[in-house]
Structures are given as structure tokens and as C-alpha cells.
Amino acid sequence: MLLAILFSNFAGHIILKRFNGVPSEERLHWRTFLVKLGADNLKGARNEERAFCFFTKNSNSITSMNLVVKFKSVYIVYTVLGGVRIYIVGKDEYDELALTEVMFVITSSIKDACGKSPSERLFLDKYGKICLCLDEIGILENTEKDRIRRRIGLKPPNPTEI
Amino acid sequence: MAQPFLKKDDDHDDEVDYSPFLGIEKGAVLQEARVFNDPQLDPRRCSQVITKLLYLLNQGETFTKVEATEVFFAVTKLFQSRDLGLRRMVYVIIKELSPSADEVIIVTSSLMKDMTSKTDMYRANAIRVLCQITDGTLLTQIERYLKQAIVDKNPVVASAALVSGIHLLQTNPEIVKRWSNEVQEAVQSRAALVQFHALALLHQIRQNDRLAVNKLVSSLTRGSVRSPLAQCLLIRYTSQVIRESASNTQTGDRPFYDFLEGCLRHKAEMVIFEAARAITELNGVTSRELTSAITVLQLFLSSTKPVLRFAAVRTLNKVAMTHPIAVTNCNIDMESLISDQNRSIATLAITTLLKTGNESSVDRLMKQITTFMSDIADEFKIVVIEAIRSLCLKFPLKHRSLMNFLSNILREEGGFEYKKAIVDSIVILIRDIPEAKESGLLHLCEFIEDCEFTYLSTQILHFLGIEGPKTSDPSKYIRYIYNRVHLENATVRAGAVSTLAKFGAMVDSLKPRIFVLLRRCLFDTDDEVRDRATLYLNTLGADGAVEDMKEFLFGSLDIPLVNLERSLKNYEPSEESFDINSVPKEVKIQALAEKKAPGKKPTGLGGPPPAPPSTIDAYEKLLSSIPEFANFGKLFKSSAPVELTEAETEYAVNVVKHIFDGHVVFQYNCTNTIPEQLLENVTVIVDASEAEEFAEVASKPLRSLPYDSPGQTFVAFEKPEGVPAVGKFSNMLRFIVKEVDPSTGEAEDDGVEDEYQLEELEVVAADYMLKVGVSNFRNAWESMGPDCERVDEYDLGPRENLAEAVNAVINLLGMQPCEGTEVVPSNSRSHTCLLSGVYIGNVKVLVRLQFGIDGPKDVAMKLAVRSEDEAVSDAIHEIVASG
């Protein structure tokens, strides 16, 4: 189950959120928890019981580093993309590996929508488009950035993809 | 909730320094939303306003009912525009606004129109929106369209309908379940994504019907699944089916294994990995089954993609815990991963190597780890330390280099958890490997000379007090201990004083010198330190019995600290001094009856259930708190609860057999499941006429058993000391039942005596055997030596197959299978099974079973037993002979 996707700026303000099957009374708790997690860890210091970090497919730079935490029964993968922090929470089959793939889908389609790793400003400029991206990704209904781009523009997918 | 937008991070931005949403305000945006009503719509402008609305909603802004309705009505006007971008935004904002039921009707017609539109993309999106905002009644109206959409030839439409089905299954399962046929058809779709979504939905529809899932898996594993994602799902469902069927049949043949193995040759990496992982996670997987899976994982180890390397090494790490031998082939690839720039991969590689390495590779490995340790975080280091600890226990001969390694890293910088892990490891090694003791203690001594953690210092001092006096030269530790009295805080100083006293008590030659040191402590600035010094000087100096003194210093406090604390608080200073014997020893027990509190369903992000407390400890505490059983000695074994009633009966009773040297105690855990009844004076009448060697000595009734709050009653039997007596007991629950008024919860005064027949209970030979594994069976077997070995051959008669025979013998003996030998490869004609355990009287027992099967399924077995006592070896043979 993909439980939550959150975006915050560096000051810790939530910019964009998507919850899936999380009771509303727990959402606030998760917002606070994740933002704190990012503030503590994405600057370098870490104090979670067990943190793994690994580099995603394309580069070794710090901007594409994913941090992974197993907290109680859920997995959290979070990262920095340009001027925003992204947090993904999943459980069961959405383990750290699956979530890393989800993160890849999200970051690549956002980069696609913005034309590059977005600064916070650029992210907000393209806010509407990014909302659409997330809507298309849904609970991992689409995983390829090209397909997502076409669907945002209400264009049918390439015949070759089908 | 809305946060005013603050300054952005300069590092990442050289554009103009303000946000497009700077100073955004709900009222103004609602005002702007009026453009939706313009007769000449400006799509661009409208999209911008929708974006602002989305931003507000995401900031946690709430709209009043009136505001929301107004915006919603305005948004519906936008369906007039033909602009694609705007239409897409409209779909999103409708979902976000999540309109109430009466508003939904307004937009339904527009969406229905889109749903039947010629533009496929409109149809797909309209379906998703409608399904999201709709309720049951409306859903029945559009059900027909949705069913059509599922089998639509356009994959986008079909996918949208299927995914909506997955969402709707949460809210309207009965409706979605009616779509089974269409979904089944969609599974055969040529479009990969449709197939994937259809399979997920179909499985969710049928997940509670085991037979249907089985059928689904059987049909799909034969056919071809196009989408790699769907193939991954199929693998997961397949392993679920395997898990469930394995518990039913013990034949050794594994259904669908061929399918999983076939997936290892798939062209998509994710499918290969999923299959390999599924194989490694099979229950009781054999080495032969593992081989192919491990081969592909090995290839992934040298992949250029970090994710693949991580996935492979993580899976192999798990396999190494149960089948270390199977993973050894990958050791060369693992070693190159130690220098992987990704630290989690490197850590996993190291810990795997530590599990699979052989004795000769230890030194080389340690050299590599030393360089690696400096650049990883504490969390990783702890994982490595734990692995090193188990490696050292596996290869005791290597203790020197491993202990050196531990002491070296102990000197380096590190946090509390890390240091604690190292100290714990050293302590465990000292306990388990006698040769490592002296060097280990010295390392600990050096550590406390410069230790910043009070907790660790006191722990080490305590440990030194117990182990130090038993070494060849106890005097060399005194310096380190006494230094603490000068250099540390009060807590550590007090600990050091106690440790000194222990040396004084145990080593006579040191006693006079210890006295000198203790006397110096009498002038300490801290009360506790002075008090302890005085106390110990008096105890050690007194001519009283040495045994008493040792008991005082080394004996454990058999009173729960909570109770002691309460008694001390209640004690009022008076003539009468405080009597420690007046402190109750009874421990408050709960949760022993392992009845889960009903109605507490884990929510989405809830934590896992707390780990059960160590049951043996809990049992021991419980039994020793009951005066009747207090003199039975040490508890040898407690069995798992045996149910004495069927499920769903009025009274649920299970029994735990507690075995002592000369006694057996039955603990009956009773639960009253009738709200209108209160049971009192609950006892179990046990008829032991078929258990000749047992004589009932005590029975502890349960005073009251209210509804749904489990309680225990006990019956104790005496049996010949140290003899593994067996027998059959029949049980009858006897009690006084009182009616309870459900409205007030009060019970009537008068009750009626009643009885309730329970199932029979047996004490068998396996109850006298503790399941204790050994890490290396061969070493243990060799070191036990052939002195008390007994070997004999048995004919087990006709059996279904080998696996069944092996299981029967394991259950009969109640011993721990070692090295995964309890699993019999399918169709094998012979098998060797290794067992280990501890027999009553604390005698270690090792068993080597060799099975052979011939044509008409006659099984013969050769049983070799080694133990520390030949009588026990004989007893094991007797158990098998009479079983």
C-alpha cells in the first residue's frame, strides 16, 4: 500500500500532499513526523534506528540520494529534489525497493514537467502540472514519464507503448 | 495550517526571489474563481485559478460549505470549454473538492457525457473522477458503462475503469465483485498495463477464496503474461498459494516451483528478482531449489545498477541466515562489494560474508572490515558488530583476532548504542568462550579507564565482580577498579565499591588489601558510596558464615523491584525494622493467557503488535510467586499451550505443562465467553489413573472468572525425580456459576455448582526435552565424543514418504532440527537429519538420524545418539523404541 506522498520546502512547510487510506486524524501526525525526519536527516545528521541510504540510477550527487527508514511497520523513502524535499510512505509490498522505484517515477516526471530539477520557485510555478503528474501516478497506475506527460495533456499514449 | 510563504533557498535558485503564491489569500482566490462564470472563458486564466485552489487545499485550507458549493458550481461551468489543458485541471479539482452527495448530481450529467464521449481520453478521466466522487446508488446506475469500459479496446479507458475498480473495492465491494467476468477478460488483454491492472483487481476480488486464487494462478502460470509488472504480481500470488498449500500436504513436491524457476529466465530484471526472492522465501526451501535463484542473484551483484545490487545483496543476506552454505558461491562477488560506494550495500555484503565465511577467511575479512568501519555510520557499525559476535561464536578458535578487533573499535569514537553493542558482544564472548575470558576482561578494564557512559561503566564493573575473582590472577584487575573510586561520578564509584567487595569475598589472599581500599572509601563525598563501603566492611569483616556473605553479594534479588519500592514507601520508621520478607513476591501478571483485546484493529500507519514477552521468564516468575510451587526448584521447560476445548465453546481452556525435576505443574488458562455468567472457585479435577507415576500434590483454584478476562488455575503432580515419566490425564472443569445482570454487570449472590468436560491431556517424552539448537552440528558432535554414544537401527514400517517419517521422529523426540535438515528433498530415497536438545537434568543431547526408504515404502532408520550421560543416550533410544 502506498500510504502517503509529501512535498515540503527546505523551511519544512508542506507544499503538496497525497494521502491514501490514512485516517485524517493520523495525517497531521505524519506531516509533522516526516518534516522533522527530513529536517534532521537530510542535512546530514541521522538518528533513526536504522537508516539506509543509496544512490539512484543516474548519479552519485547528493541531490539524488534517497534515504530510507523503516519505522514501525512502514517504510519511508525521502529525498531532496532541487529545492524541495519529497517523502514517500508505504507498507507491506511497498518496501524500500518498491518505494525507491516510486520515487524514481515521481522525480523523473517532475523533472520532465519542470524541464530540470526544480527550485522551489519553479516547483510552485509548475504546481498545477505537478498536481496532474501525481494524479496520473495515482497508486502507481502509470510509471513512465513519457506516458504521464502525454496523459497530462489528454493525449492518448503512443501506439508503440501499448 | 496555511503557512505564509517564506524565503526560498538561495543555493538552488537564481531566479526572481518570490513565490507565485506569495500573499495568497482564500477570499481573493474565491473572488477570482468568478472568472469561471464568464461567458467568454479564458482557459489560461481559469487554469491558474484552479492551480491556486489546489495550492490552498494542499496547504490544509478548508472551505465552508457555502464556499465549497459555490466553487464547485462554478467549476462545472468549465465543461463548456473545449480546451484540453483546462479540462484536465477540471477533472483534478473536482476530485480534490470531493463534493457532497447533493452536489455530485450537478456534475454527474457532464461527466456521464464525457464518459460516453468519442474522445477516449475524456472517457478515461471521466470514469476516474466519477468513481472517486460517487456513492453506492449512483454507482449502480453507471455500473453498465464501467463494465463496458473494462473490456474497452482502448487500453487507457480499460485501465482507468480497472484502477477505479480497485479503489471502489474498499467502499462498494459487492458491486465490484459483480464485474468478475469482465475483469477476467481484461486479464487476457494484449495491452500490458491493462493486464497488470486487471490481474491486481481480479486477485483482490477473489483474495478470500483460496480455491479461486489457486485456479487463477494455475491458469495464468500456464499462459503467457505480457506485462512484467503483472508477472511480478503473479509470482507473489503464486508464492502465496505455495505457502498455503504447503501446510496442507507434506508430500515434499512443491507445486508451481517450475513456474518460479522459469521466471528466473525472464527478460525483465524485476521479474527475475521477484522470482528469485520468492524462491528464497519458500518455506523449508532446500539447497537444490535455492541453487538457480542464487545464481541469478549472484549475477545481479555485479550489476551496474545500485538498486539491483542492493536488492540482490539484501536477499542473499537473508538467505545466509538460514542457508549459509548455499551463499558461499557468491563470496567473491560479495568481497568486491565491500568497497561499494553505497554504504548500505557494503554493510549488507560484509554481514553476509561474516555469516558465510569459513574459518580460514576470517583474518582476511577482518582486515577489510577494519578499513571499512571508519567511514560508516553507527547504525551500520552495530549491524557489523552483531555479525562479528555470531561469527566468533561459530569459530571459537578465532576469538583472538575477533576480540582484538572489538577492543580496537572500542577505543574509537562512537555513540552509546554502538559502544553498548561492542561491550555486549565482548561480554557474550567471555561467557561462551572460556579461552577468551582473560583477554576480554582486560579489554573491558581498559575501556572503563576512559569511558564516558556511566551505564556501561557500572555494567562492566558488575560483570568484573562476577568473573574477575575466578581468573588466574584476580589482583591485576584491582587497579582498574580502584581507579574508578578516584576518577568517576558517584554512581560509578558505588559500583566500584561493590565490585571490590566481591573480590574480597571470593579471593582470600586479596581480602586484607581490599579492606584497606574499602576503608578509604569511607571518606567519600557521596552517601551511597560511604554506605556501601561501611556495609561491605562489616559483612566481610564479620565472622559469620561465608555462604551467607556470598549469597548476599552474589545472590539475585528474588523480589520484584516494583513491590520492594512500594513496600519501602509504605514503611513508616518505627521500632520495628523493615523486614524484606514482608515484601510480596507475587508478580502482577497479564497477557499470559495470550488473549488479544478484541476490536483493536491496526490502522493504516499503526505500528506492529508488541513482541510477546519472553514466556519462559514470565512463567517462571508466575510459578515462583505461588507458595505451593515455590519449592519445586528450577523450571525446566514449559510446553506450548495445548487446547482442551474446541474453538467457540462456552469456556475456552488450554493447558501449559510446566516440567520441574521432581514435579509437573499443569497451568489451565481459562476464559469465560458468556457475558451473563460469573464463574467462581474454578478448579480442574484431574484423573491420573492412566499416569501411574504421578501423584497429585497441590491444586490452586481460581477464585473468580468474569466474562472475557482470562484466569489461571493450577494442579501440581509429584513424579520420581529426574525420571521422564509419561501418562494420560483426563480433566474436568468444576466451578460455581452465578448469573450476571447484563445491564448492571452485578452477579447474583447464589450460584450453582457445575462441571464441564475437557479433553484429555498427555505428558510425553518430548516434554522432557528442550529445543536447543547448535550453530555447528559437526563441531558439537565431535567435541561430545563417542564415549556415551549409542547406535541402533529401527524399522519404522510402511510410511507415506520420507518426509512424514522424519517429521514423526522429530515430533516424538521434541528436539531442535539443525542446519535445515528437517526438510527432505522431494523423491529422495535417503535422508540424514540432525537434531539437538537438552534433556531433563540439563544433559546436552545430539542425535543423528539416517533414514532410508525401499520400494514398498518401508522406512528404516539408524539412530545415533551422543550425550553427556549414557543413561540419557539409552533413554532416547527407549523413547524411539516405545514410540
Interface residues (C-beta under 8 A of the other chain):
Chain A: M1 L3 N9 F10 A11 H13 I14 I15 L16 K17 G21 V22 P23 E26 W30 R46 E48 E49 R50 A51 F52 C53 F54 F55 T56 K57 N60 V68 K72 S73 V74 G82 G83 V89 K91 E93 L97 T100 E101 S119 E120 R121 L122 L124 D125 Y127 G128 C131 L132 D135 G138 I139 E141 N142 T143 R151 I152 G153 L154 K155 P156 P157 I162
Chain B: Q3 F5 L6 K7 K8 D9 H12 D13 E15 V16 D17 Y18 S19 P20 F21 S47 Q48 I50 T51 L54 Y55 N58 Q59 G60 L84 G85 R87 R88 M89 Y91 V92 K95 T119 D120 M121 Y122 N125 N154 P155 V156 S159 V163 I166 Q170 R190 A191 A192 L193 H197 L229 R236 K305 P306 V307 F310 A311 Q341 N342 R343 S344 I345 A377 E379 T603 G604 L605 G606 G607 P608
